[in-house]
Amino acid sequence: MRVLVLSHRGRYERFAPKDAPAFQAAELVFCDREASEEEWLAAAGDAEALFVTPVTWIRESLVARMPNLKLIHCEGVGFDRIDLEAARKRGIYVCNNAGCNAGPVAEQAVMLMSMLLHRTLWGHRMVLEGHQGEAVRMLEGDVPPDLSTVTVGLVGFGAIAKETAKRLRVHGSKVYYYSRHRKDAETEAAFGVAYLPLEELTARCDIVSLHLPATAESTHMVDRAFLAQMKPGAFLVNTARGAIIDDGALCEAIRSGHLAGAGLDAYSPEPVPADHPLLRLAHECPDKLILCPHQAGITQSSFRNVYRMLFENLGKLMAAERPDRVVNGL
């Protein structure tokens, strides 16, 4: 089976499961993800499967010109740049790797929470500027909280949020969650969480952590009204998708002092332009914003999971079976 791969060859060479029958049977054709559709089609327009990164746009114009295409598979979790309807109309499966990076992203989310609570950026700056003693005295006069003393609210409760809850439970945090559909009592007990309606969660929690996909419904969900409902002095953490946040509203909330700060690992757009409002705010308030380059899922275990899942699904396609984690309703 011919597969057009719009990704890095080196990652496949390092992390793909070489002993998987689907890997051995596949003809992988690599092409630069930044190339044009014409170049992709010239490389492997007859491919039956298409592997893409979460940041690659797959539009109807490409789908319509790949007559043999049966599967579009995102290497990551996000699939908002794939034209799901165009694929669905042609009976092409669109799949993602939900859960592939749940552990590492949860680890990053908790790390951001801890750094915000412990005022890590401020402490780092104080030491660099030769004010370590002053910093310690200031902390002793205004003792910060830690994860064992705060309440955390998880917005969304998929694989990453569940892994985050597990890690927070170890630290002794009180954890609430909101999702469109409440989980059963057994699930809540297993992860040590309690359900709250969104308005109550935002008002009660010291940290609100976002764990939602980028959809029409979630775009700019965190707007002025959402942020105004948050507890004064609370923190916002986003390891999901940048489009969930209205960046202008977040900047206003931090500048005004209503929020104490934020830890972010996703932005809209990406890559972040130099004039992005969050970058300007980070220069104005260097101790209140932790900005990471969308790195949480870039780990060795994540990549091993990614390529295992890709080739498991390719194997199902080769066997004329429905693949797992179909996201376009087929």
C-alpha positions in Angstrom: 0.0 0.0 0.0 1.4 3.4 -1.0 1.4 6.1 1.7 2.1 9.8 1.2 3.9 11.0 4.3 3.9 14.8 4.9 6.3 14.7 7.8 9.8 14.1 8.9 11.5 11.0 7.5 13.9 10.9 10.4 11.2 10.3 13.0 9.9 7.3 11.0 13.4 5.9 10.8 13.9 6.3 14.6 10.5 5.5 16.0 8.4 3.5 13.6 7.8 -0.1 14.6 10.0 -1.9 12.0 8.6 -5.3 12.9 5.0 -4.3 12.3 3.6 -6.1 9.2 2.0 -2.9 7.9 5.3 -1.0 8.1 7.0 -3.7 6.2 4.3 -3.9 3.6 3.9 -0.1 3.1 5.6 2.0 0.5 6.3 5.3 2.2 6.7 8.3 0.0 8.0 11.3 2.0 7.3 14.9 0.9 7.9 18.2 2.6 4.8 19.3 4.5 5.6 22.9 3.4 5.5 22.0 -0.3 2.6 22.8 -2.5 -0.4 20.4 -3.2 1.0 20.1 -6.8 4.3 18.8 -5.4 2.5 16.4 -3.1 0.4 15.0 -5.9 3.4 14.7 -8.2 5.1 12.6 -5.5 2.3 10.2 -4.7 -1.1 11.4 -6.0 -2.1 7.7 -6.3 -1.5 7.0 -2.6 -4.1 5.1 -0.6 -3.2 6.6 2.7 -2.0 10.0 3.8 0.0 10.7 7.0 0.1 14.3 8.1 1.2 16.4 11.1 -1.5 18.2 13.1 -0.4 21.6 11.7 -0.7 20.6 8.0 -3.7 21.9 6.1 -5.5 19.1 4.1 -8.1 20.8 2.0 -10.9 19.5 -0.3 -8.8 20.5 -3.3 -6.2 17.8 -2.4 -8.7 15.2 -1.3 -10.6 15.5 -4.6 -7.4 14.8 -6.6 -6.3 11.7 -4.8 -8.6 9.0 -6.4 -7.3 6.0 -4.4 -7.3 7.7 -1.0 -8.9 5.6 1.7 -7.3 7.0 4.9 -6.1 10.4 6.2 -4.2 9.9 9.5 -3.0 12.7 11.7 0.2 11.9 13.5 -1.0 13.7 16.6 -4.3 14.4 18.4 -5.5 17.6 16.7 -7.3 17.3 13.3 -8.8 20.7 12.9 -6.8 21.4 9.8 -8.2 18.5 7.8 -11.4 19.0 5.8 -13.4 16.3 7.5 -16.6 16.7 5.4 -14.7 16.5 2.1 -13.2 13.2 3.3 -16.5 11.9 4.7 -18.3 12.5 1.4 -15.8 10.4 -0.4 -15.8 7.6 2.2 -12.3 8.4 3.3 -11.5 7.7 7.0 -9.9 10.5 9.0 -8.2 9.3 12.1 -6.1 10.8 14.9 -3.9 9.4 17.6 -6.0 10.3 20.6 -4.1 9.5 23.8 -0.7 9.1 22.2 0.9 11.9 24.2 -1.5 12.0 27.2 1.2 11.3 29.8 3.8 13.8 28.6 1.2 16.6 28.0 -0.3 16.0 31.5 3.2 16.2 32.9 3.7 19.6 31.2 0.4 20.9 32.4 1.2 20.0 36.0 4.7 21.5 35.6 3.2 24.8 34.4 0.9 24.8 37.3 3.7 24.3 39.8 5.9 26.9 38.1 3.2 29.5 38.3 2.4 28.7 42.0 6.1 28.8 43.0 6.7 32.0 41.0 9.6 30.3 39.2 10.1 32.9 36.5 10.3 35.7 39.1 12.7 33.7 41.3 14.9 32.9 38.3 15.1 36.6 37.4 15.8 37.6 41.0 18.7 35.2 41.3 20.1 36.4 37.9 19.9 40.0 39.1 21.7 39.3 42.3 18.7 39.5 44.6 18.4 35.9 46.0 18.3 37.0 49.6 15.7 39.6 48.9 13.6 37.1 47.0 13.6 34.7 50.0 12.6 37.4 52.4 9.8 38.5 50.0 8.5 34.9 49.8 8.6 34.5 53.6 6.5 37.6 53.8 4.0 36.5 51.2 4.1 32.7 51.3 2.9 31.1 48.0 0.6 28.1 47.7 1.6 24.8 46.3 -0.2 22.0 44.5 -1.3 20.4 47.8 -3.1 23.6 48.9 -4.9 24.6 45.7 -8.1 23.7 43.8 -7.6 22.8 40.1 -10.4 22.8 37.5 -10.0 20.7 34.3 -12.1 21.9 31.4 -12.6 18.8 29.3 -12.0 15.3 30.5 -10.4 13.3 27.8 -7.2 11.2 27.9 -4.9 14.1 28.8 -7.2 15.6 31.5 -7.4 12.1 33.1 -3.7 11.8 33.2 -3.4 15.3 34.6 -5.9 14.4 37.3 -3.9 11.3 38.2 -0.8 13.4 38.7 -2.6 16.1 40.6 -4.0 13.5 43.0 -0.5 12.4 43.9 0.3 16.0 44.8 -2.8 16.3 47.0 -4.7 18.8 44.9 -8.5 19.1 45.0 -9.6 18.5 41.4 -12.8 19.3 39.7 -13.7 18.8 36.0 -16.2 20.0 33.5 -17.2 18.2 30.3 -20.2 18.2 28.1 -21.3 14.9 29.5 -20.7 14.0 33.1 -18.8 10.8 33.7 -20.1 8.0 35.9 -19.4 7.8 39.6 -16.9 5.0 39.1 -14.8 7.0 36.7 -14.9 10.1 39.0 -13.8 8.0 41.9 -11.0 6.3 39.9 -9.4 9.6 39.0 -10.2 11.4 42.3 -12.3 14.2 40.6 -15.7 15.8 41.2 -17.9 17.4 38.5 -18.9 21.0 38.5 -20.8 23.1 36.0 -18.4 25.3 34.1 -19.5 28.6 35.7 -19.0 27.1 39.2 -15.7 25.5 38.3 -14.2 28.8 37.0 -15.4 30.7 40.0 -14.1 28.2 42.6 -10.7 27.0 41.2 -7.3 28.5 41.8 -6.1 27.1 38.5 -8.1 26.4 35.4 -6.5 24.0 32.9 -7.8 23.6 29.4 -8.1 20.1 27.8 -10.3 20.6 24.8 -10.0 20.0 21.0 -10.2 23.0 18.7 -13.7 23.0 17.3 -16.2 25.6 16.2 -17.8 25.3 19.6 -14.6 25.7 21.6 -13.0 28.5 19.5 -12.6 31.5 21.8 -14.5 29.7 24.5 -12.2 31.4 27.0 -13.3 35.0 26.3 -13.9 38.0 28.5 -17.0 36.5 30.1 -15.2 33.2 30.9 -12.2 35.0 32.4 -14.3 37.4 34.4 -16.0 34.4 36.0 -12.6 33.1 37.1 -11.5 33.5 40.7 -9.5 36.7 41.3 -5.8 35.8 41.4 -6.3 32.5 39.6 -4.0 31.0 36.9 -4.9 29.7 33.5 -3.0 26.8 31.9 -3.4 25.8 28.2 -1.8 22.7 26.8 -4.6 22.1 24.3 -5.1 24.4 21.4 -4.5 28.2 21.1 -7.8 28.9 19.3 -9.7 28.1 22.5 -8.5 31.4 24.1 -9.3 35.0 23.0 -5.8 36.3 23.4 -6.9 39.9 23.7 -9.2 39.1 26.6 -6.5 37.0 28.4 -4.0 39.9 28.1 -6.6 42.3 29.6 -7.3 39.9 32.5 -3.6 39.6 33.3 -2.8 43.3 32.9 -5.7 44.3 35.1 -4.5 41.9 37.8 -7.7 39.8 37.7 -5.6 36.8 36.8 -2.2 36.2 38.4 -0.8 34.7 35.3 -0.9 31.9 32.7 1.2 29.0 31.4 0.7 28.3 27.7 1.9 25.7 25.3 -0.4 26.4 22.3 -1.2 29.5 20.3 -3.2 30.9 17.5 -1.7 31.3 15.0 1.3 29.0 15.0 4.2 29.7 14.6 3.6 32.8 16.9 4.3 36.0 15.0 6.6 38.6 16.6 3.7 41.0 17.1 1.4 38.5 18.8 -0.3 40.2 21.8 0.9 37.4 24.2 4.5 38.1 23.3 4.1 41.8 23.9 2.5 41.0 27.3 5.4 38.7 28.2 7.8 41.6 27.8 5.6 43.8 29.9 4.9 41.2 32.6 7.9 38.9 32.4 7.0 37.0 35.6 3.3 36.3 34.8 3.5 34.4 31.5 5.2 31.1 30.8 5.3 30.6 27.1 6.3 27.2 25.7 6.7 26.4 22.0 3.9 23.7 21.8 6.4 21.1 23.0 4.5 19.0 25.6 3.8 16.1 23.2 7.3 16.1 21.7 8.8 13.2 23.7 10.2 9.8 22.9 7.3 7.9 24.4 4.8 10.1 22.5 6.5 9.4 19.2 6.7 5.6 19.9 2.9 5.7 20.5 2.3 7.8 17.4 3.9 5.5 15.0 2.6 2.3 16.7 -0.9 3.7 16.3 -0.4 4.8 12.7 0.8 1.4 11.5 -1.8 -0.5 13.6 -4.5 1.5 11.7 -2.8 1.1 8.4 -2.8 -2.7 9.0 -6.5 -2.5 9.6 -7.0 -0.7 6.3 -4.9 -3.3 4.5 -7.2 -6.0 6.0 -10.3 -4.1 4.9 -11.2 -3.4 8.5 -12.5 -0.1 10.0 -9.6 1.7 11.6 -9.6 3.0 15.2 -10.2 6.6 16.4 -12.2 7.7 13.3 -13.0 11.4 13.8 -15.2 12.1 10.7 -18.2 10.0 11.4 -17.6 7.1 9.1 
